[in-house]
Amino acid sequence: MKTKKILNILSVTVFSIASNYLNAQEKNYVSEVWTADLGKNYKNPILHADYSDPDVIRVGNDYYMTASSFNEAPGLPILHSKDMVNWNLVNYAVEDVLPAEHFSVPKRGDGIWAPSIRFHKGEFYIYWGDPDFGIYMVKTKDPLKKWEKPVLVMEGKGLIDACPFWDEDGNAYLVHGWAGSRAGVKSILTLNTMNPEGTKVLDKGTHIFDGHQNHPTVEGPKMYKRNGYYYVFAPAGGVATGWQLVLRSKNIYGPYEEKIVLEQGSSKINGPHQGAWVDTPSGEDWFYHFQDVDTYGRIVHLQPMKWEKDWPAIGKDTNKNGIGEPVLTYKKPNVGQSYSIITPSETDEFDGEKLGLQWQWSANENIVWSSKLPGQKFLRLFSIKVPEGEKNLWNVPNLLTQKFPAPNFTASTKVKLMPEEAKEGKIAGLLVMGADHASLIITNKPDGFYIQLRKAEKAEKGGEEKILSETKLNGNEAYLKVHVSEPNGLCQFSYSENGKNFTKIGDIFQAKPGKWIGAKVGLYSVSMSKAPRGGYADFDWFRITKN
């Protein structure tokens, strides 16, 4: 414990300047559609957005979160908080998903799975498993700046959900799970030794837990040490239906005792698991986890936690069975002072020199997809040709999207289509992307410009995109909207030529989640394969507002 206190003092010293810089850089964007801060209390979820498989650490008085990002680029979001409730998206740890060429086209559901973030000897580390290539690590001394080039720590198929652990004697370890789809087996946790630098695994590994009998699909392990016990926090039972398991042992290789510490019980929060134990400088303990809410993705909750007989007790034991259940509201963590409400950005006026951090592409970015020049108060998306033979947008890489931010919201934009020499075949507009996708677009034909509502069902399986409705425009500009509402993401599209009088178009579209992710909303500009090259679309802004 003495060593931990010294490290905390060093952390505060090292990051005092960085923290001040971070606070100055953060603009207090406050969402119109979801905030968790209730004053003295907070409500769950603290983030009603798809930050899947979250992991959180405290460094001094600052808290940092990362999450799965799969094939979306940039990847590994970095979120920052001062009070554990109000979070801001401040960076990404990887610009391109590796291997870069492999992820230059959409590999939906693949890529970055269940990362772990740690702070060790003055550096931030993130480890994650790619089920097809192995376990990677990326690190930095400053989480706000560009992170170092990722290192492949352990090559192999089916290696997922990696978490590093540096013991007090200096020995380094890596605990991870297995993807049955690649490895042929799952529901086991394996421990490997690493070199002290954390860049290379040194052995074949030792299984430390088998969940097949009582805890199927055990995965996502996070390793900690307290009072002489090694702890492994690990979810089990499946994403939407499971529970939070904790293992403990005096020996890092086991045998491990087991205890279920969090379950849905009589609460409305299904599958509460996979997250992080975090403490405050005042000595409080807290636990972050996700909840799978289908179309809206895996949203983030914060639960109170305390220790009882060297076991964590999480949430509230409502039915007195010794297992906690999630709370929906609770008093905010004691972090010593109050902080302003802040949320991850959603609206982007496109006035800056760069896109907002809320945006991700469906594959590693190609510089020719877009243009954002200094002083240019709009975003230009070029009319990139749809890959040959594609019947929908599933395999189109240049889709620019962001997470659904709340159960109910409106997304809107203004777009001008400039087809250049092409007489037809250029398409640009507003998109709701998932296993089924729908878009409201402006397109050109020989006799002028048209608004179209398009939809593709079962996109992953090659379902053909169809035009559901079409209306001719007076010019090449249009205002586009989609109202998203409960239950489960019902979408009503509408358009306007003057920005004031909007006309609903088509029936309500039921948004669907993508592969391992929630539905996303955003913009795109493409060219049909038979159209000549050239053309672009200018978007004046993208706004998230109340319905």
C-alpha positions as CSV (number, residue, x, y, z in Angstrom):
1,M,0.0,0.0,0.0
2,K,3.0,2.3,0.7
3,T,4.1,1.8,-2.9
4,K,0.7,2.6,-4.2
5,K,0.7,5.9,-2.2
6,I,4.1,6.9,-3.6
7,L,2.9,6.2,-7.2
8,N,-0.3,8.2,-6.6
9,I,1.8,11.2,-5.4
10,L,4.1,10.9,-8.5
11,S,1.0,10.6,-10.7
12,V,-0.4,13.9,-9.3
13,T,3.0,15.6,-9.8
14,V,3.6,14.3,-13.3
15,F,0.1,15.1,-14.6
16,S,-0.7,18.3,-12.8
17,I,0.5,20.3,-15.9
18,A,-1.2,17.9,-18.3
19,S,-4.4,18.0,-16.3
20,N,-4.5,21.8,-16.3
21,Y,-3.9,21.7,-20.1
22,L,-6.7,19.2,-20.5
23,N,-9.1,21.3,-18.5
24,A,-8.3,24.4,-20.6
25,Q,-8.7,22.4,-23.8
26,E,-12.0,20.9,-22.9
27,K,-15.0,22.9,-24.1
28,N,-18.0,22.3,-21.9
29,Y,-20.3,20.8,-24.5
30,V,-23.5,19.8,-22.9
31,S,-25.8,17.4,-24.7
32,E,-29.4,18.5,-25.3
33,V,-30.5,14.9,-25.2
34,W,-28.7,13.1,-22.4
35,T,-26.9,14.2,-19.2
36,A,-26.3,12.0,-16.2
37,D,-25.5,14.8,-13.7
38,L,-28.4,15.6,-11.3
39,G,-26.5,17.9,-9.0
40,K,-25.7,16.0,-5.8
41,N,-26.8,12.8,-7.5
42,Y,-26.4,11.1,-10.9
43,K,-28.5,8.8,-13.0
44,N,-27.6,5.7,-15.0
45,P,-26.5,5.3,-17.6
46,I,-23.8,7.9,-17.2
47,L,-23.2,7.6,-21.0
48,H,-26.2,6.6,-23.1
49,A,-23.9,5.8,-26.0
50,D,-22.2,2.7,-27.3
51,Y,-18.9,2.7,-25.4
52,S,-18.8,-1.1,-25.4
53,D,-16.7,-3.0,-22.8
54,P,-15.5,0.1,-21.0
55,D,-12.4,0.1,-18.8
56,V,-11.5,3.0,-16.5
57,I,-8.5,4.1,-14.4
58,R,-7.7,6.9,-12.1
59,V,-4.4,8.8,-12.4
60,G,-4.1,11.3,-9.6
61,N,-7.3,13.3,-9.7
62,D,-8.1,12.4,-13.4
63,Y,-10.1,9.5,-14.7
64,Y,-9.6,7.9,-18.1
65,M,-11.9,5.5,-20.0
66,T,-11.5,3.5,-23.2
67,A,-13.8,1.1,-24.9
68,S,-14.1,-1.4,-27.8
69,S,-14.2,0.2,-31.3
70,F,-14.0,-2.8,-33.5
71,N,-13.4,-1.8,-37.2
72,E,-14.3,1.9,-36.7
73,A,-11.5,4.3,-37.3
74,P,-9.9,6.1,-35.5
75,G,-10.1,3.5,-32.8
76,L,-9.8,3.1,-29.0
77,P,-11.6,6.3,-27.8
78,I,-10.0,8.1,-24.9
79,L,-12.5,9.8,-22.5
80,H,-11.6,12.0,-19.6
81,S,-13.5,12.9,-16.4
82,K,-12.8,14.8,-13.2
83,D,-15.8,13.5,-11.2
84,M,-16.5,10.0,-12.7
85,V,-19.9,11.1,-13.9
86,N,-19.2,13.8,-16.5
87,W,-17.1,12.5,-19.4
88,N,-15.6,14.1,-22.4
89,L,-14.2,12.4,-25.5
90,V,-10.6,13.8,-25.8
91,N,-8.6,11.6,-28.1
92,Y,-8.2,8.2,-29.8
93,A,-5.2,5.9,-29.1
94,V,-5.0,4.5,-32.6
95,E,-5.4,6.3,-35.9
96,D,-5.6,3.2,-38.0
97,V,-6.8,-0.3,-37.0
98,L,-4.0,-2.8,-37.6
99,P,-3.1,-4.4,-39.9
100,A,-3.8,-1.2,-41.7
101,E,-4.3,-2.6,-45.2
102,H,-6.6,-5.3,-43.9
103,F,-8.8,-2.7,-42.3
104,S,-8.8,-0.3,-45.3
105,V,-12.1,-1.8,-46.1
106,P,-14.9,-2.5,-43.6
107,K,-14.4,-5.6,-41.4
108,R,-17.5,-5.1,-39.4
109,G,-17.4,-6.7,-35.9
110,D,-13.7,-7.4,-36.2
111,G,-10.7,-5.4,-35.0
112,I,-10.4,-3.9,-31.5
113,W,-12.2,-6.0,-28.8
114,A,-12.5,-5.3,-25.1
115,P,-9.4,-3.2,-24.2
116,S,-7.8,-2.6,-20.8
117,I,-6.2,0.7,-19.9
118,R,-3.5,0.9,-17.2
119,F,-1.0,3.4,-15.9
120,H,2.5,2.0,-15.1
121,K,5.7,3.8,-14.3
122,G,4.6,7.1,-15.8
123,E,3.0,5.7,-19.0
124,F,-0.5,4.8,-20.1
125,Y,-0.9,1.4,-21.6
126,I,-3.9,-0.1,-23.5
127,Y,-4.0,-3.8,-24.4
128,W,-6.7,-5.3,-26.6
129,G,-7.3,-8.5,-28.5
130,D,-8.0,-8.8,-32.2
131,P,-9.7,-12.2,-32.6
132,D,-7.9,-12.8,-36.0
133,F,-4.4,-11.5,-35.3
134,G,-3.6,-11.5,-31.6
135,I,-3.1,-9.2,-28.7
136,Y,-1.8,-5.6,-29.3
137,M,-0.5,-2.9,-26.9
138,V,-0.2,0.8,-27.4
139,K,1.2,3.3,-25.0
140,T,2.0,7.0,-24.3
141,K,3.2,9.4,-21.7
142,D,0.5,11.9,-22.6
143,P,-3.0,10.6,-23.4
144,L,-3.9,13.8,-25.2
145,K,-1.2,13.5,-27.9
146,K,-0.5,11.0,-30.5
147,W,0.1,7.5,-29.0
148,E,3.1,5.3,-30.0
149,K,2.8,2.7,-32.8
150,P,1.0,-0.4,-31.5
151,V,3.0,-3.5,-30.7
152,L,1.8,-7.1,-31.4
153,V,2.4,-8.6,-28.0
154,M,1.1,-12.1,-28.7
155,E,0.2,-13.4,-32.2
156,G,-2.6,-15.9,-32.6
157,K,-6.2,-16.7,-33.4
158,G,-9.0,-16.2,-30.9
159,L,-7.0,-14.2,-28.4
160,I,-9.3,-11.6,-26.9
161,D,-10.1,-9.4,-23.9
162,A,-6.5,-8.8,-22.7
163,C,-5.5,-7.2,-19.4
164,P,-1.9,-6.6,-18.2
165,F,-0.8,-6.8,-14.6
166,W,2.5,-5.7,-13.0
167,D,3.0,-7.4,-9.6
168,E,4.8,-5.8,-6.7
169,D,7.9,-7.9,-7.4
170,G,8.2,-6.4,-10.9
171,N,6.9,-9.5,-12.7
172,A,4.5,-8.8,-15.6
173,Y,1.5,-10.9,-16.6
174,L,-1.2,-10.8,-19.2
175,V,-4.7,-12.4,-18.6
176,H,-7.0,-12.9,-21.5
177,G,-10.1,-14.8,-22.8
178,W,-10.8,-16.8,-25.9
179,A,-13.2,-16.3,-28.9
180,G,-14.8,-19.6,-29.7
181,S,-15.5,-18.5,-33.3
182,R,-11.7,-18.5,-33.9
183,A,-10.1,-20.6,-31.3
184,G,-12.7,-23.4,-31.2
185,V,-13.1,-23.0,-27.4
186,K,-14.3,-20.2,-25.1
187,S,-15.3,-19.8,-21.4
188,I,-11.7,-20.2,-20.1
189,L,-9.3,-17.5,-18.8
190,T,-5.5,-17.8,-19.5
191,L,-2.5,-16.2,-17.8
192,N,0.7,-15.5,-19.6
193,T,4.0,-14.0,-18.3
194,M,5.4,-11.0,-20.1
195,N,8.7,-9.1,-20.2
196,P,8.8,-6.2,-17.7
197,E,8.3,-3.7,-20.6
198,G,5.0,-5.4,-21.4
199,T,5.8,-5.7,-25.1
200,K,6.1,-9.5,-25.4
201,V,4.6,-12.6,-24.0
202,L,7.2,-15.1,-22.7
203,D,5.3,-18.4,-22.5
204,K,2.4,-20.4,-23.9
205,G,0.2,-19.5,-20.9
206,T,-1.6,-21.3,-18.1
207,H,-5.4,-21.6,-17.7
208,I,-6.5,-20.2,-14.4
209,F,-10.2,-20.5,-14.7
210,D,-12.7,-22.7,-16.5
211,G,-16.3,-21.4,-16.6
212,H,-17.9,-24.1,-18.7
213,Q,-20.0,-25.6,-15.9
214,N,-21.2,-22.6,-13.9
215,H,-20.0,-19.5,-15.8
216,P,-20.3,-20.0,-19.5
217,T,-18.8,-17.4,-21.8
218,V,-16.6,-16.1,-19.0
219,E,-14.5,-13.4,-20.7
220,G,-13.3,-9.8,-20.3
221,P,-11.0,-10.4,-17.3
222,K,-9.5,-7.4,-15.4
223,M,-6.8,-8.2,-12.8
224,Y,-6.1,-6.3,-9.6
225,K,-4.4,-6.9,-6.3
226,R,-5.6,-6.0,-2.8
227,N,-4.8,-7.1,0.7
228,G,-2.6,-10.0,-0.6
229,Y,-5.3,-11.3,-2.9
230,Y,-5.2,-11.4,-6.7
231,Y,-8.6,-10.5,-8.1
232,V,-10.0,-11.2,-11.5
233,F,-13.2,-9.3,-12.3
234,A,-14.8,-11.1,-15.3
235,P,-18.3,-11.1,-16.9
236,A,-20.0,-14.4,-17.7
237,G,-23.3,-15.6,-19.0
238,G,-23.5,-13.6,-22.2
239,V,-23.6,-10.0,-23.2
240,A,-27.3,-9.3,-22.7
241,T,-28.2,-11.9,-20.1
242,G,-25.1,-12.4,-17.9
243,W,-23.6,-11.4,-14.5
244,Q,-20.4,-10.0,-13.0
245,L,-18.1,-12.7,-11.5
246,V,-15.1,-12.0,-9.3
247,L,-12.4,-14.5,-8.6
248,R,-9.7,-14.3,-5.9
249,S,-6.6,-16.2,-4.8
250,K,-3.5,-15.7,-2.8
251,N,-1.6,-17.2,-5.7
252,I,-1.8,-15.6,-9.1
253,Y,-2.1,-19.0,-10.8
254,G,-4.9,-20.1,-8.4
255,P,-6.8,-22.0,-7.4
256,Y,-9.4,-19.2,-7.4
257,E,-12.5,-18.8,-5.3
258,E,-15.5,-17.4,-7.1
259,K,-18.4,-15.1,-6.2
260,I,-21.1,-13.5,-8.3
261,V,-21.2,-9.9,-7.2
262,L,-23.7,-8.2,-9.6
263,E,-26.8,-9.5,-11.4
264,Q,-29.9,-8.0,-13.0
265,G,-32.2,-9.4,-10.3
266,S,-35.4,-7.4,-10.0
267,S,-33.8,-4.4,-11.7
268,K,-34.4,-3.2,-15.3
269,I,-30.7,-3.4,-16.1
270,N,-30.0,-6.6,-18.1
271,G,-26.6,-8.3,-18.3
272,P,-24.8,-5.9,-15.9
273,H,-21.1,-6.8,-16.3
274,Q,-17.7,-6.2,-17.8
275,G,-16.1,-3.0,-16.6
276,A,-13.7,-1.6,-14.1
277,W,-13.1,-1.2,-10.4
278,V,-12.0,2.4,-9.7
279,D,-11.3,4.2,-6.4
280,T,-11.3,7.9,-5.5
281,P,-8.6,9.8,-3.6
282,S,-11.1,10.0,-0.7
283,G,-11.1,6.2,-0.5
284,E,-14.5,5.4,-2.1
285,D,-14.8,2.4,-4.5
286,W,-16.9,2.3,-7.7
287,F,-17.6,-0.1,-10.5
288,Y,-18.2,0.7,-14.2
289,H,-20.1,-1.7,-16.4
290,F,-22.1,-1.8,-19.6
291,Q,-25.7,-2.7,-20.4
292,D,-26.6,-4.0,-23.9
293,V,-29.7,-2.1,-25.1
294,D,-29.8,-3.5,-28.6
295,T,-30.1,-0.7,-31.2
296,Y,-28.6,1.8,-28.8
297,G,-25.6,-0.4,-28.2
298,R,-23.7,-1.1,-24.9
299,I,-24.3,1.9,-22.7
300,V,-22.2,2.7,-19.6
301,H,-23.3,2.6,-15.9
302,L,-21.6,3.5,-12.7
303,Q,-22.3,1.5,-9.5
304,P,-21.3,2.1,-5.9
305,M,-19.0,-0.5,-4.5
306,K,-17.5,-1.5,-1.1
307,W,-15.5,-4.3,0.3
308,E,-16.9,-6.9,2.6
309,K,-14.6,-9.7,4.0
310,D,-12.3,-9.1,1.1
311,W,-15.0,-9.4,-1.5
312,P,-16.4,-6.5,-3.6
313,A,-20.1,-5.7,-3.0
314,I,-21.5,-3.8,-6.0
315,G,-24.8,-2.0,-6.4
316,K,-27.5,-2.7,-3.9
317,D,-28.5,-6.2,-2.6
318,T,-32.2,-5.7,-3.0
319,N,-33.4,-9.2,-2.3
320,K,-30.8,-10.0,0.3
321,N,-29.3,-13.0,-1.6
322,G,-25.7,-11.7,-1.3
323,I,-25.6,-10.4,-4.8
324,G,-25.8,-6.8,-5.8
325,E,-28.2,-5.3,-8.3
326,P,-27.6,-2.1,-10.4
327,V,-28.9,1.2,-9.1
328,L,-30.5,3.8,-11.4
329,T,-29.7,6.8,-9.3
330,Y,-27.1,7.4,-6.5
331,K,-25.1,10.2,-4.9
332,K,-22.2,11.3,-6.9
333,P,-18.7,10.1,-6.0
334,N,-16.8,12.2,-3.5
335,V,-13.9,13.7,-5.5
336,G,-13.3,16.7,-3.3
337,Q,-15.1,19.3,-5.3
338,S,-17.8,19.9,-7.9
339,Y,-17.3,20.2,-11.6
340,S,-19.3,21.6,-14.5
341,I,-21.5,19.3,-16.6
342,I,-19.8,18.1,-19.7
343,T,-20.7,15.4,-22.2
344,P,-19.0,14.0,-25.4
345,S,-19.7,16.2,-28.4
346,E,-22.4,15.3,-30.8
347,T,-23.2,18.4,-32.9
348,D,-20.5,19.6,-35.3
349,E,-20.9,23.0,-37.1
350,F,-17.8,22.1,-39.2
351,D,-16.3,25.5,-38.4
352,G,-13.0,24.2,-37.2
353,E,-10.0,22.9,-39.1
354,K,-10.7,19.3,-38.2
355,L,-13.7,17.0,-37.7
356,G,-15.0,16.6,-34.2
357,L,-13.8,13.6,-32.3
358,Q,-17.3,12.0,-32.3
359,W,-16.8,11.0,-35.9
360,Q,-15.5,7.6,-37.1
361,W,-15.2,6.1,-40.5
362,S,-16.2,2.5,-41.3
363,A,-12.6,1.7,-42.2
364,N,-9.2,3.3,-42.0
365,E,-9.5,6.8,-43.4
366,N,-8.3,7.6,-46.9
367,I,-7.3,11.2,-47.2
368,V,-9.2,11.6,-50.5
369,W,-12.6,10.9,-48.8
370,S,-13.0,14.4,-47.4
371,S,-11.7,18.0,-47.3
372,K,-11.7,20.4,-44.4
373,L,-9.6,23.5,-45.3
374,P,-8.7,26.3,-42.8
375,G,-11.5,28.9,-42.8
376,Q,-13.9,26.5,-44.6
377,K,-17.1,26.4,-42.6
378,F,-18.4,23.3,-44.1
379,L,-17.4,19.7,-44.6
380,R,-16.8,18.5,-48.1
381,L,-17.2,14.8,-48.8
382,F,-16.1,13.6,-52.2
383,S,-18.3,11.3,-54.3
384,I,-16.3,8.0,-53.8
385,K,-17.4,5.1,-56.0
386,V,-19.2,2.3,-54.3
387,P,-17.2,-0.9,-54.5
388,E,-18.0,-3.0,-57.6
389,G,-20.9,-5.4,-57.2
390,E,-22.1,-4.0,-53.8
391,K,-25.9,-3.8,-53.4
392,N,-25.9,-1.7,-50.2
393,L,-23.6,0.3,-47.9
394,W,-22.4,-2.5,-45.7
395,N,-19.0,-2.7,-47.4
396,V,-18.6,1.0,-48.2
397,P,-15.7,2.3,-46.2
398,N,-16.3,6.1,-46.4
399,L,-19.3,6.3,-44.2
400,L,-18.8,9.0,-41.5
401,T,-20.9,8.2,-38.5
402,Q,-21.2,8.6,-34.7
403,K,-23.0,6.8,-31.9
404,F,-26.7,7.2,-31.0
405,P,-26.4,9.6,-28.0
406,A,-29.8,9.0,-26.3
407,P,-33.1,7.1,-26.5
408,N,-34.7,10.2,-28.2
409,F,-33.0,12.7,-30.4
410,T,-33.1,14.5,-33.8
411,A,-30.2,14.5,-36.2
412,S,-30.2,17.1,-39.0
413,T,-27.9,18.5,-41.7
414,K,-27.9,20.8,-44.7
415,V,-26.3,19.4,-47.9
416,K,-25.5,20.8,-51.3
417,L,-24.7,18.2,-54.1
418,M,-22.2,19.2,-56.7
419,P,-22.0,16.4,-59.3
420,E,-19.6,18.3,-61.6
421,E,-19.7,16.6,-65.1
422,A,-21.9,13.7,-64.0
423,K,-25.5,13.9,-65.3
424,E,-26.6,11.2,-62.8
425,G,-25.4,8.8,-60.1
426,K,-24.1,11.0,-57.3
427,I,-25.6,10.5,-53.9
428,A,-25.1,12.3,-50.6
429,G,-27.1,12.6,-47.4
430,L,-28.1,11.5,-43.9
431,L,-27.7,7.9,-42.8
432,V,-28.8,5.6,-40.1
433,M,-26.5,2.6,-40.3
434,G,-26.9,-0.9,-38.9
435,A,-27.7,-4.5,-40.0
436,D,-30.6,-2.7,-41.8
437,H,-29.8,0.8,-43.0
438,A,-31.8,3.7,-44.2
439,S,-30.8,7.1,-45.7
440,L,-32.3,10.3,-46.8
441,I,-30.3,11.6,-49.7
442,I,-30.1,14.1,-52.6
443,T,-29.2,12.7,-56.0
444,N,-28.9,13.9,-59.5
445,K,-30.6,12.8,-62.7
446,P,-30.6,14.2,-66.3
447,D,-33.6,16.3,-65.5
448,G,-32.5,17.7,-62.1
449,F,-32.1,16.9,-58.4
450,Y,-34.2,14.6,-56.3
451,I,-34.7,13.7,-52.7
452,Q,-34.8,9.9,-52.1
453,L,-35.5,7.7,-49.1
454,R,-33.5,4.5,-49.4
455,K,-33.5,1.3,-47.3
456,A,-31.6,-2.0,-47.2
457,E,-32.6,-4.9,-45.1
458,K,-30.1,-7.6,-44.0
459,A,-27.3,-5.6,-45.4
460,E,-24.6,-8.0,-44.2
461,K,-26.2,-10.7,-46.2
462,G,-26.3,-8.6,-49.4
463,G,-29.8,-7.3,-49.1
464,E,-30.4,-4.8,-52.0
465,E,-30.9,-1.2,-51.2
466,K,-34.2,0.0,-52.5
467,I,-35.7,3.5,-53.2
468,L,-38.8,3.8,-51.0
469,S,-39.8,7.4,-51.9
470,E,-38.7,10.1,-54.3
471,T,-39.5,13.8,-54.8
472,K,-38.0,16.3,-57.2
473,L,-36.2,19.3,-55.8
474,N,-36.1,22.9,-57.2
475,G,-32.3,23.0,-56.7
476,N,-29.2,21.1,-55.5
477,E,-29.6,21.9,-51.8
478,A,-31.7,20.3,-49.0
479,Y,-32.2,20.2,-45.3
480,L,-32.4,16.6,-44.0
481,K,-33.7,15.3,-40.6
482,V,-34.2,12.1,-38.8
483,H,-36.2,11.9,-35.6
484,V,-35.1,8.9,-33.5
485,S,-37.3,7.7,-30.6
486,E,-38.2,4.9,-28.3
487,P,-38.9,2.1,-28.3
488,N,-35.6,0.8,-29.7
489,G,-34.8,3.5,-32.3
490,L,-37.8,4.3,-34.4
491,C,-36.7,6.7,-37.2
492,Q,-38.8,9.2,-39.1
493,F,-37.1,11.0,-41.9
494,S,-38.1,14.5,-43.2
495,Y,-36.7,17.1,-45.6
496,S,-37.0,20.8,-46.4
497,E,-35.9,23.1,-49.2
498,N,-36.0,26.3,-47.0
499,G,-35.0,24.9,-43.6
500,K,-38.3,25.9,-42.1
501,N,-41.1,23.7,-43.5
502,F,-40.3,20.1,-43.2
503,T,-42.1,17.2,-45.0
504,K,-42.1,13.7,-43.6
505,I,-41.0,11.1,-46.1
506,G,-41.7,7.4,-46.0
507,D,-42.8,5.1,-43.2
508,I,-41.0,4.8,-39.8
509,F,-37.8,2.9,-40.1
510,Q,-36.8,0.5,-37.3
511,A,-33.1,1.1,-36.7
512,K,-31.0,-2.1,-36.1
513,P,-27.7,-2.6,-34.3
514,G,-24.6,-3.4,-36.4
515,K,-22.2,-6.2,-35.8
516,W,-21.4,-6.0,-32.0
517,I,-22.2,-2.3,-32.1
518,G,-25.3,-0.2,-31.8
519,A,-26.8,1.7,-34.7
520,K,-25.0,4.8,-35.9
521,V,-26.1,8.1,-37.5
522,G,-24.1,10.2,-39.9
523,L,-23.2,11.4,-43.4
524,Y,-22.0,10.0,-46.6
525,S,-21.2,10.8,-50.2
526,V,-20.9,8.2,-52.9
527,S,-21.0,7.7,-56.6
528,M,-22.7,4.8,-58.3
529,S,-20.3,2.5,-60.2
530,K,-21.5,3.5,-63.7
531,A,-21.2,7.3,-63.0
532,P,-18.1,9.2,-64.2
533,R,-15.6,10.1,-61.5
534,G,-15.7,13.5,-59.8
535,G,-18.3,15.3,-57.8
536,Y,-18.7,16.1,-54.1
537,A,-21.2,17.2,-51.4
538,D,-20.9,20.1,-49.0
539,F,-22.4,19.7,-45.5
540,D,-23.0,23.0,-43.7
541,W,-23.4,21.4,-40.3
542,F,-24.6,18.3,-38.4
543,R,-26.7,18.8,-35.3
544,I,-28.1,16.6,-32.5
545,T,-31.1,18.2,-30.8
546,K,-34.2,17.2,-28.9
547,N,-37.1,15.7,-30.7
